[in-house]
Amino acid sequence: MRYVAGMVTHTPPLAAGWRPRGGDEIHDDGTLRAWAVEHAAQEVQHAISRDGTAEVILVGACLATVDEARDAADSAARGHWHTAGRLPGSYLAITRVGRTVRILGDRAAAVQVHWTTAAGAVTWSTSAAALAALTGATPDPLRLLAEFTTWGVEPGVDGWFEGIHRVPPGAALTLAPNVPPTIERFPVPAGRSFADAAAALRQELSLAVGRRALTGRPLSTDLSGGVDSSSIACLAAAHTDLTAVTYIDAAMAGQDDSHYAAEIAGAYPALTQHVVDGRRTGSQHFDGLTDPACVPVTNAPALSVAMLGILGAQLGPAVAVGSTGHLNGWGGDNVLDAFPSAADRYRAGARVAALRDAHRLARDRRAAAHPLLHAVTTASRGSHPQALAVLADNVLSGPSPENFLPDPADAARWCGRLPAAAWLTAAGRTALASLVGARAATADPAVGPGALRERLALEATGAEHANQDTVARALWRLPLHAPFLDTRIVDVCHAVPAWERRRSGDFKPLARAALTGLVHAPVLARRTKTPFTGIYGGLATNAAALRRIVGGSVLAQAGLLDTGRVLAGLDLTVHGDPANLVSLHALVAAEVWLAALPTGRDAWWEPTTIRESVR
């Protein structure tokens, strides 16, 4: 697995220690040691400030030039450490000023930082699983449980393993002498007008795609025909020739997406389109799960395990031409669009406009307006901590949610239960209620419902893209790139209020304002989004494998889930009931992850002297 790990100590180093197995040492100065696993030499940059007081290390798909990296080091020397986290690309940043070290992931959670302490040192990594193997930490069953039984529950600083801490995306782990480790948030970018953001997005997205495309090596790209992947493909085609892959199945064939993809391929000679038809390849959702222990290991439960067969078919043409990187439109929905945010607008003081937004949302969803209006006005008097406290009570003693229908008023709420909460045993309800109650004590009381859900959705997308990248590298040696998830792109787009990025009757107006003239015009004028419903066929085909996974559930064996109820939910979903689809998908991902996760330290680490670089 590809990751970065290191150790920071402000005391004399020990005589011996552990290093990532197969890792390349990229830094050792007596205070900070760091290794990179499965990174090429060109994926590690070092820069020293011009006054010699600060150092920056950039690891991963950082697109910064030498001068930009040096400028980031200069900024760190002046106290602006966060500049190192806002360079082009997707990467880990480390800054060192004097004896203070800061370790930064990205804002979208595509690159995350985890840490633990032992023997006077802090050991950190972009892989929580690697740290767990080092310390013997076990997966946190309640964190897993919350993923598919609730929504809107903030992970905070808790990682996937007990005792392994998480640095929230958009923050740095700060390690200084004589003080405990601390978390520092990036400064919030200044708000932008819609027009200013469109101009900035035009520049930044072109740069993010262009620098990835100008490698001189074969590249490939998704070309679904949707706004997001089409925008990336068109921008890349301005710089190089690419293999463009369009995947369809029985549900997608003949839909708008495939028509737009064909138009774009015809209009851009640099794109060589390959249409992959799942009906011919035989690929379906949930293929490849007959032996979960053989699934590639990821740093967190990966929803992508449900896509193994489809991914293999989809990426086949890229692999066949020797692509060294595959571009996609992941994150476009998170930055170009927005969650409904009438409650946030109401809380910000624009009450008339907010109520108008709520009326439009109710109309668009063909729902009664009054419940949504009531939820919007109620949100002005509530907070996320209060909502979590109510949720904790409902988890513990509320009525069974198994017959709950989707509620449009949830758009103005912070959190809630999913229908799969009906799968919990009494012990599961008690344990989950305790976790939710603990989250209430640390949740941000100022965040609005829309802003919270937007951030959590962005982080879920970034983390899942990292999982899919891990799978693609492991199975096909093909790196994946999602320019929309770069911190610079997120900063630009999220500086525009959600209610300006999402407009009733319009679709991704920010993309049209920013990319007109650079991207195929008919795509930017789209008002539709093709639904993906092919998952039910894969559920039916692979139902036996899924029943074995659910029947042997680790969470059920721990007494947290009722296996009979889960299997009943699976049977309903196989026959087309959508109520539990999202939760079932997440449960399968969790169980496959638990089955595939190597727990022995020797699989991840090897002994070494502390100062191997001086040998």
N, C-alpha and C positions, 0 to 999 in steps of 0.2 A: 504494500500500500504506500502511496505517496503522502509524505507528511514532513513536517519540520518539528524538531524538539530541541530543548535546551535546558540549561541549568543556570541559575543566578545565585551566587553566594557572596556575602560581604564579610565572611570569616575565612581564615586559612583553609584551603581546600583539603579534602580528605585524601588518603593515600590511594584509594581505589574507588571505582564507581561503575556505572553502567552507561552504555551508549546505544543508540538505536542500531539494531542489526543491519548491516549493509549501508549505513548512513555515511555521508561525506561530511567531515568536520568543516564548517564554514567560518567559525570564529572561536577564538580562545584567548582571552586577555587576563585571566585570573579571576575576574568577576563574572563574566558572561562566557558560557560555552554554548555552541549551537551546532546542530547537524541537520542536513537535508537528506531525505530518503527519496530516491527516484526522481531527483531533479537534475537537469542538465546544467553544465557549468554556466551557460549563458543565462540561466534563470536565477542567478544570484548576483546581486549588485552591491558594491560597497561604495560609500561616499563619505568623505571627511570635510567638515566645514572649513572655510577658508582661514578661519582663525585657529583651527586645530583643536577646538574644545568640544566638538560634537561629532558623532558618527551615526550614519544611517545604513542599515542593511535591509535589502529588499529581496524577497524570495518568492518566486512563482511567476505568474504571467504579468509582471510589471512592465509597462510599455514606456516608462520614463526614459528620456535621453540622459546622457552623462551629465549635461548641464542642469537638467531638471532635478536629478538626484542630488547633485551638489547644492542646488538652491534649497532643497528640503533640509539638508544638513545645516546650512546656514540659518534657516528658519528655526530649527531645533535649538541651535546655539542661542537664539534670541528668545527662547521660551515657547515658540510656536511648534511644539512637538507634533501636533495633529496634522501638519502639512505633509508629513511623510505618509500618512494614511489616505491622502487625497490626490495622489498621482494617478496618471492613466493606468488602467488595467485592473487585475484582480490578483491580490498577493498578500503576503504577510510582511509587515514592516516592524523593524526593531530600531529604536533610537537609544543612544547612550550619550548622556551629557554629564561629565564628571563621573560619579559613581552611581548615578540614577539611570536605571534601564526601564524603558517602556516597550511593551509588546502589543502590537495593534493588529487586529483582524480587519475585516471590512464591514460595511454597514448592512449588507444584504445577507450576512451569515454564510456566504459561499466559502469564506475563509474564517474559521473560528479559532479562538484561543481558549485552552483549558489549562488548569494548573493545580498543583498540590504542594504541600510542604513536608519536608522530612530532614532530620539531621542538620538543621540550620540553613538549608538551601530550599529554594523554590524551583521545582521542576515543572516545565510548561511544554505544551505541544499543541499543534493544530489537530492532533488525533487524541480524543478522549479515550479511545480503546487502547492506545499505546500506553497511556498513563495508568489505566486500570490494570493492564498486564504487569506493569512495573511494581505497582503497590499492592496488587491482589484485590482491588476493589471489585465489587459485584454490581451488575446492572440494578438500577433503582426501579423496582416494579411499579411504584406509584406514579413515577414520571411517565412510564409506558402506559399505565392505565388511564391517566388523564388525557392522553393524546386522542383516544377514540371514544371516550365517554363524555367529554365536555368540550366546550369551545370558549376562547377568550381567557384562558388561565395562563398567566404570564410565567414562563419558565424561570425568569430572574437569573440568579447566579448558580442555580442548581443544574448540574450536568446530567448525563445519562447514567452515570455511575455514582454510587454512594461514596462521598468523600472526595470526588473529583469536581472542582469548581469550574464554572463557566464564566467567561468574560462576556457580558452582553454585547451584541453587535453595535458598532458605533462607539466603542469605548476602548480604553487601553488598560492593561495590567501594569501598574507602576510599582517598581521595586527599588527602594532607596535604603541607604544604611540606617540601622537603628529604628526603623519604623516597620509596622506590619505591611504586607501587600495591600495595595489600595486599587480601587477601580476609578478611573477618570473618564468622564464622558467627553466625546468630541464636542467642541462648540457647535451650537445649532446654526446652520447656514442662514443667512439673511433671506427674508422672503423676497420673491420676485413677482413682477407682473407677468401676465400670460405672454405678452409679446417679448419681453426680455428673456423669459425662459425658453421660448421657441427659438430665438436667435442663438442662445447658448447651447441648446440641445443640438441644433444643426451643426455647430462647430465641434462639440464634444463627441457626439456619436460618430461623426465622420472620422474624427481622429482615432477613436477607439477601434473602429472597424478597419480603417486604413492601415494603422500600424500593425494590426494582426495579419492583414492580408499581404503586406510587403515583406514576406519572409524569404521569397525565392524558392519555396518548397511547395509541393502539391497541397491544395486545400480543398475542402468541400463545405457544403452548407445545406441546411434545411431549406426547403422551398415549399411550404404548405399552401401558399396562396393567401394566408392571413396577413394582416398588417405587420405583425411583428417579425416573423421570419422573412417575409418578402422585403421589408425595409433593410434588414441586415444583408440579404443576398444582393440587392440592388447596389448598396453602398460598396460591398466588397467587389462587385463586378466592375466597378470603376477603376480598380487597381490591378486585378489579376484574373486569370481564367480559373473557374471553379467547377467542380462536379456538384450539381444541385439535385437533391433528393426530394421527391414528392411521394409520400406514403399515403395510400388509400386502402380502404377496406369496403366491405359490402355497404356499410352505413354511410361512408363518405363519397363513394363513387357517384358522380353526377351532381354533387353539391357545388356551391359557389367556389369553394376553395380550390378544387382541382382545375376549374376553368381559369381562375385568375393566375394560378401557377403556370399553366400552359401559355397564357398571354405574356407573362413576364419572361419566360424562357425564350419566347419568340422575339421579344423586344430587346433582349440583352445578349449579344453574341458571345460574351465571355462566359455565359452559363450553359453548361451541357446538362440537360435535364435527364434524370433517370426516374421513371415512375415505378414504384414498387407497389404491387397489388397484393395485399394480404390474402386475397382469395386464391392467388396462384402459389404464394409461398407457404400457405397453410399456417401462418403465424397468427396466434391469438393471445389475448390477455391471460396471464397466469400460467403460460407455458413454462416448462423448465423447473417446476417446483416439486417434482417427485422425490428429490433428495435435497432438502433445504441445506444440509451441511455442505453441499458442493457449490452453493451460491457464493459469489465473491463477497468478501468481508468489507463492510462499509463502516464509517465512523458513527453512524446512527441508523436506526431503522429506516429502510429505504423503500419508499413506495414504488421505486423503479423495478423492484423484483417482480412486480406484476407485468412488466413490459419486456422481460428478457427475450422472448421469442420475437416480439415486434421490433425491438431494438436491433437484434441481430439481422433481421431482414432489412430494416430501414438503413442501417449503416453499412450494409453489404457493398453497395456500389462505391462508397467512399473508401472502404478497406481495399477493394479490388484495384483501385487506381493508385494506392499507396498514399492516401491523404495523411498529412502530418498534423492536421487540426480540423475540427468540424465546427463550424459556426451555427448558432441557432438563435431563436428569438425569445428564449426563456427570459422572464422578467418584464416583457413588454406590457403585459396586463397590469403589472404592479406599478409601473412608472408612467405609462401613457394614459391609463385609465385610473379609476379610484373607486373605493367603496362608497356607497351612499352615505352622506355625511350631514343630513339635515339636523341631527341632534348637535353636532359640533358647531354648525353655523348658528344654531339657536343659542348655544352656550357662549358663542363669541359676540352676541348682541344683535345679530341681524335676524331678528325674530320673524318679521314678515316674510323675508326671502326664504327663511328656513321652513316655515309652514307651507309656503308655495312649493318648495322642493318636495316636502313630504306628500302633498296632494299629488304631484306628478309621479312620484315613486309608487304610490298606491294605485294610480291609474295604469302605469306601465306594468304592474304586477297583477292587475285585475283583482285588487283586494279592496276591502272596505277602508276608507280613509281614517275613520275615527280612532281605531286602535293604534295606528301609526302616529297620528297627531298626539294622542295621549302619551305614547312612549317618548316622543320628542320633547314634550314639555316636562315630563317627569325627569328626563335626563338632566335638565337644567338644575335640578335640586339634588341630584345624586352624584356618585363618584364610583370609580372602579373598586376601591376597597369595600365600599358599602355593597356593591353588586356581588362581589366575591363572597362576602359574609352571608348574603341571602342564598347564594348558590350552595355554599357549604351546608346550610340548613336543609335546602331542598334535596341535596344528594343524600343526606343522612335520613331524612324522614318524610320527604315529599312523595307524592303519588308516583306510581310507575310511569315512566315516559314512553312506554312501548307503543302507545297509540297516538303519540304527539304528531301533529302535522306541521309542515314548515310554516313559520309565523313571520309575515312581512315586517311586523313590529320589531323583530330582532335586529333590524338594521339600525335601530336607535338604542340598542342595549349593549352592555359591555361583555356579557358572558352568559352561558347557559348550559343546560344538559343536552346531550345528543340522545336519540332513541336507544342507542346501545347501552346507556346507563341501566337499562332494564336487565342487562346481563350480569350485573354485579351481585355478589352474595352479600349477606349482612356484614361480613368482615370486610369485603371490598368497599361497601358504602362507608363504613366507619373510617377506614384508612384513607379513602379518597376525600372524604369530608375534612379530615384532619389536614391533608395537604392543601386543599383549597383555602381552608381557614388560615393556614400559615402564610399563604400567598397574599391574603387580604392585609396582613400586617405590614407587608413591604411594597404593596402596589402603589403606583403613582396616583395621587388623588386629583391631579390636574388634567390628566389625559382624557380626551373625549372618546366616545365609543367608536366613531369612525377612524380616528387617528390610531387608536389601539389596534383595531382589526386590520388596518392597512399595514401597520408595522409588522404585526405577527404574520400576516400573509406574505409580506416581502421576505421575512426571515425564513419562513417555511419553504418558499420557492428557492431561495439561495442555498439553503441546506440540502434540499432535494437535488438541485443541480449538481452540487458537490458529490452527492451519492452517485448520481448517474455518471458523472465524470469518472469516478472510481471504478464503476462497473465497466465502462467503455474502455478504460485503460487496461483493466485486468483481462478482459475477454478478447479485445480486438486491437489493443495497443494504439487506441485512437483518442487523443485529448479532445475534450469538448470546450467550447468557448461561448459565453453568453454576455456580450457587451452591455446589454441593458442592465445587468446586475453590477456593473462597475460602480464604485462609490461616487465617482464624479457624475455619472449619469443620474444616479438616485438623488444626489444632492440637488441637481438642477431641477428635476421634475417635481420632487416633493417640496420644493420651495414655493410651488404654486398651490394655492388652496385646492382641496379635493373637489369642491363644488365647481371649480373652473375647469378642472381636467375631465370631469364627468358631467355632461350636459344632457338633459332629456331630449330625445329625438336626434342626438348626434352620437358619433362613435369615434373616440380617440382624436378629438380635435387638435390636441397638442402635436400629434404626429403629422397631421396635415399642415399645420402652421409651420412646423420646423423643417419638414422634409420635401415639400413641394419643389419640383425641379431636380431632385436627387433620386426619387423613388417613383416607380410606375404610378402615374396619376390615378388611374381607375381604382387601384388598391387603396390609396389614401382616401378616396371618396366613398369607400364601402360603408354601409350602415348595418351589415349583418355579420354574424359570427357563426360558423358551422358547428353544430352540436356534435359531440363525440359519444355515440351510444353503443359502439361495438363491443364494449366490455362485457355485456351480458352473454354474448355467444361464448366468450372465453370462460366465463364462470360456469356455464353449463358443461362445456367440454372437459374442464379440469376440476369438476366438482369433487371427484373422488380424492384427488390429491389435497384439495383444500379441506375436506372433511378429516383427512388424516392429520393435517397440521393443526386444525382446531381441536380435534379429539385428543391430541397430545399436548395441549397448551400448557406451557410453563406457568402462565399466570393463573390458569385454572387449578393446576396442581398446588399452587401456593394458597389456594382457598379464596382467591379474589373474584373469580368468575364462575358462573354456573354453566358448565359445558353444554347441558341440554338446551338451555336458552340460546346459547351462541349457535349451536347447530340448527336450531329452529330458525334463527335469523338468517343463517346461511341458506337454508332451503328456500325461504321466502325470496331472498335476493336472487338466487339462481333462476327463479321463475319470474323475475322482472320487477319485484318490489324494490323501489329505490331507497326506502327509508333507512336501511342499514348499510348501504353500499360504501359510503365513505368510511364508516367505522370498521366494517369488515376488511376493507383494503388495508387500513392502518393496523388492525390486529394481525393480519397475515404478515405484514411487513415486520412487526415486532417479533412474532414467533420465529420467522425465518432468520432474523438477525440474531436472536438468542441461540438458535441452533448452529449457526455458522461461526459464531464469535470464538476465536481461539483465546483461551484464558491463560495459557502458560507463559511465564515471563520470557523463556528462551525463544519463543516464536517471534518476539518483538525486539529483544534487547540482548546484548552481549557484554561481558565484563571488560573493563578497560582501566588503565590508570587515569587519574584525574587530569593530568597534564600531558597527554600523549603527544601533543605537538612539540614538546621540548625534548622528546627522546631522540 
